[in-house]
Each structure stands twice: as structure tokens, then as C-alpha cells.
Amino acid sequence: MKKWHIIASILVALLLASGCGVTSPTPPPAGALEILSHSMTRGESGGAEVSVTIKNVGYLTIELAEVTVKFYEAKNFVGTSRDAVMNLESGETWDFKIACSGTGCDRVTNYDVTATATTSTRGY
């Protein structure tokens, strides 16, 4: 009889330690942007232009979706440009073309793209 109590105690301890494998599903993000694609070309003046496609992968409308591009010549910072769209619906995509402006834009060799989303819960 004593063996079964010890075995049962060990099994209960193992189940508690493992969490029984029960997890609750993670809710989808309220307003989240995914950068689907981006590429750099040269404009008519020879300056860098970046085409960016973003998508609202959340379940709420994004009131303000902003894309920021930081331009570099090798590792040297050249400048920052931004563009934004309002009221990007859930599942909707948007294409941006963001040009570098200012001195050194004709020497840009690389860039970084970030996207930020602003949503309001307004009673949700």
C-alpha cells in the first residue's frame, strides 16, 4: 500500500511541475503592423527612395500607421524620412514610397525600416 502512495505522490508532483500542458491561446494583437516588403531604388535626382509595403495584422483599425526609414552611407547616418497613413483597417495593406531628402542622399548605400501603429480602444 505504501508503494502506491509514493508512486501517486511522484506522479502528482510531476504533473504539477509540468503544468499539465494546458495553455491558454494568445489573443491576436489589437493593432500590429507587419512589414511585408521593402526595397531601395534611385529617384530622378539620384537620391535614394525606399518602397515599403505594410499590413495591419491586428484585429483593430490602426488610427495612424507610420513608416520611418533611416538612410546610411556605409555606416554613416545620412538622414531620416517618414510617411504615414490613417485608419488602416484590419487585414489591409499600404504601399509607401519614401525618399531621402537632403545632403548625401545620392550616396546612400543602406537603410533601416521601422513601422509603428497607434490604435485606440474606445470602449472595446
Backbone hydrogen bonds, N-H to C=O, Kabsch-Sander energy under -0.5 kcal/mol:
donor,donor_aa,acceptor,acceptor_aa,energy
5,H,1,M,-1.3
6,I,2,K,-1.8
7,I,3,K,-2.6
8,A,4,W,-2.7
9,S,5,H,-2.2
10,I,6,I,-2.2
11,L,7,I,-2.4
12,V,8,A,-2.4
13,A,9,S,-2.3
14,L,10,I,-2.4
15,L,11,L,-2.4
16,L,12,V,-2.5
17,A,13,A,-2.3
18,S,14,L,-2.0
19,G,15,L,-0.9
20,C,15,L,-1.2
21,G,18,S,-0.8
22,V,19,G,-1.4
23,T,21,G,-0.6
34,E,55,K,-2.3
36,L,34,E,-0.8
36,L,53,T,-2.4
37,S,53,T,-1.4
39,S,51,S,-1.8
41,T,49,E,-2.9
43,G,47,G,-3.1
46,G,43,G,-1.7
48,A,105,C,-1.3
49,E,41,T,-2.6
50,V,98,I,-3.0
51,S,39,S,-2.7
51,S,49,E,-0.5
52,V,96,F,-2.8
53,T,37,S,-2.3
54,I,94,W,-2.5
55,K,34,E,-2.0
56,N,92,E,-2.4
57,V,32,A,-2.6
57,V,55,K,-0.9
58,G,32,A,-0.8
59,Y,29,P,-1.7
60,L,30,A,-3.1
62,I,88,L,-2.8
63,E,61,T,-0.7
63,E,118,T,-1.6
64,L,118,T,-1.5
65,A,85,V,-2.9
66,E,64,L,-0.6
66,E,116,T,-2.6
67,V,83,D,-2.8
68,T,114,T,-2.8
69,V,81,S,-2.9
70,K,112,D,-2.3
71,F,69,V,-0.5
71,F,79,G,-3.2
72,Y,110,N,-2.7
73,E,76,N,-2.9
74,A,72,Y,-0.6
76,N,73,E,-2.6
78,V,71,F,-3.0
79,G,71,F,-1.2
81,S,69,V,-2.3
83,D,67,V,-1.9
85,V,65,A,-2.3
87,N,63,E,-1.3
88,L,62,I,-2.5
89,E,87,N,-0.8
91,G,56,N,-2.7
92,E,89,E,-2.0
94,W,54,I,-2.3
96,F,52,V,-3.6
98,I,50,V,-3.1
99,A,97,K,-0.5
100,C,48,A,-2.9
105,C,102,G,-1.2
107,R,104,G,-1.7
108,V,105,C,-0.8
109,T,72,Y,-2.7
110,N,72,Y,-1.9
112,D,70,K,-2.0
114,T,68,T,-2.4
116,T,66,E,-2.6
118,T,64,L,-1.6
124,Y,121,T,-2.9
